[in-house]
């Protein structure tokens, strides 16, 4: 299952970095361009498995190329395109964040412009925020997270466009469940192995009595 997921990410090998510059032209697409969804509902920038997603973007047929605009370092590639009955182009775009990033707001741009009305906030948090949330979670809830079962995914061949997208979304969901379980297990393990040792082995007690632990101050 994971091999299939890695193959999907590998399809985005052609990298098109796009950064914001003061010379960029900002304008509205008049509602003609839209980011519909992110198939990964828990993007964690910098994470090797969850630091990427697949976007579904609709645009007019006369759009000159398509880019995802974000202030963060990212890689992107168009995996698939199809024309809808309404005459628009539906693009499936692989987007990855190889390094940690706090801002996950993205827009669509083309060769000439950045479209201001296409802003889309990717769902997710940085690893540090997720870790802090788990550290502040009690043992019972962490155990519950560890027991969460992944979604059973059928291995039948996916034929329709919607079935393929649902399959990818299920893979992302299971990766997130596994990520949460591993993190919860790690935190519980560290809690159970924490010990307070005094005095510290290899060090002498202070010579001044006022510095000895428990001394009057």
N, C-alpha and C positions, 0 to 999 in steps of 0.2 A: 504493500500500500504506500509506504513512504517512498519507494523507488519511483512510483508513478508521480507522486507529488514533486520530487526532485527533478523529474523529467520536465514537468510543467514549468518550473522555475528556470530550468536550463534553456528552454525555448526563448527566453528573453536575453540571450547572449549578446545581441546587438544592442549596445548601450548608447542612449541619446541624452546626455546630461543637459539640463536646461536651468539656467540661473537667472535671478532677477537683476536687471541693470537699470540705471537711471534713464537710459535711452530707449527702453522698451515703450511701446505704444499701448496704452490701456484704453479699452473701449468695451461697449456692451455687445453681446451677441444677439440681443433682442429676443432672448428665449430660444434661439435656434440650437444652442449647444447645452448639453446637460450631462453631469455625472450622475448616473442613476443609482449605483450601489457599489459597495466594496464587499467582495465575497469573503474577505477575512474580517470578522467583526471584532477582532482584538489584535490590532496591529501594535507590535512592540519594536520600535526602531532599534536596530543594532542586533536584534536576536536572530541567530542563523536560520531558524525555522519560521518564526512569526514576524520577522521584520520585513515582510513583503505582503502584497495583496494582489488581487486581480480586480480591475475596475471595468464597469460597463458604461460606455460613453456614447451618446447619440449626437450626431452633427450633420449639417447639410452636406450635400454631395459636392458643393463647390468650395469646401474648406481646403486650403492649401496645407496639407500635412496636419499633424496633431501632436501636441506636447503637453505633458503634465508639468505645471509650474509650482514649485515649492521652494521655500528658503533653505530647506535642508538638502544635504548631499543625497542624491538618489540616482537610481538607474531605471530605465523604462524601455519597453518594447511593445509593439503591437503584435498580439498573438493571432488575431483573427478579425475579419471584417465581413459584414453582410449588409445588404440593402433591405430595409423594411418595406412593408406594403405602402407606408406613407411617403416613401421616397427618401427617407433619411438613411445615413450610414450608421450602423451599430458597430462599435469597435470594442474588442476585448483587449485590455491593456495590462501588461504585467508591470508592477511598480514595486521597487524594493528600496529600503533604507539601510545601507550597510553599516552606518554608525548611529550612535545614540542621538535622539532629536526630541526636543520638547514640543515643537510646533508642528502639528500634523494637518494644518489647513492647506488645501491644494486648489488650484485653478487649472483651466484648460487654456492653451495658447496655440498659435500656429506660427508660421515662419515670420510673420510681420507683427502680430499683436498678442496681447494677453487679455482675455475676456473676463471682465470684472464680475459679471453676474453668474459665473460658473463656480463660485466658491463652494467647497465641500469639506466638511470636517471629518477626517478619517476617525473611525471609532478605535479607541485604544489608549494605553498609558505607557509611560516609560517604565523600564524594568525597575528602577529605583523606587518609583511610586507604588508599584505592585508589591515589591518586597516589603516596603514600610507598612502597607496595609496588612500583609500577612503576619508580620512581626507583632502587630497590635491585635491579632486575632487569637482567641483562646484555643486551648488544645482540642476541645470537643468539636469546634467548627473545623479546625484543620484536619481532624480525623475524617469528618464528613466529606471534605474536599477530596481527600485521598481515596475515598470509596466511590466517587463519582465514576460511572461507567461510560465509556465512549459509545458513540452512535454506531450501530451495526450497519455497515455499508455493503450493499449488494455488489457482487463482482460481475453482474451481467453487463454486457456491452451497452454503453450509452449511445443512443442514436440521434435523439433530437437535441437541438441547441439548449433548451431549458434543462434537459436531463444532465447534460455535461456540466452546466453551471451549478446545478444542485449538488453534483458529485464533488466538484471542487470545494464548494462551501462546506460540505460534510467533512472533507479532509482537514480543512482549516479548523473546524470545530473540535475534532478529535485531537489535533495537535495542541490546542489550547487546554483541553482537559488534561492531557498528559503533562503539559508544562505546569499547570496549577498543582497537580498531584506531586510532581517531583519537588516543587518549591515547598509545599506544605510538609513533605517528608523530611526535607533538609532542615527546616526550621525546628521541627519537633525533635529531630536527632540532636541538634545543637543544644536545645533546651535540656534534654535528658542527660547530656554529658557535661553540663556546666557545673563546676565545683569551685568553692571558695577555699583557697589554701593560704594559711597564715602560720608562721612566716613564709615568705617566698623561698623555695629551695635554692641554696647556693648563696644566699645573702645573709648578712649578720643583722642583728637587731641594732637600732640606733644607740649610740653611746649616751646621748642625753635622755634622761628619764622622761622629760616632757614630750619627747617624740615617740615614746613607746605606745603602741595601740592601746587605747582604753585609758591612757593617763589623764589626770586632771588638767584642764586648760585654764 
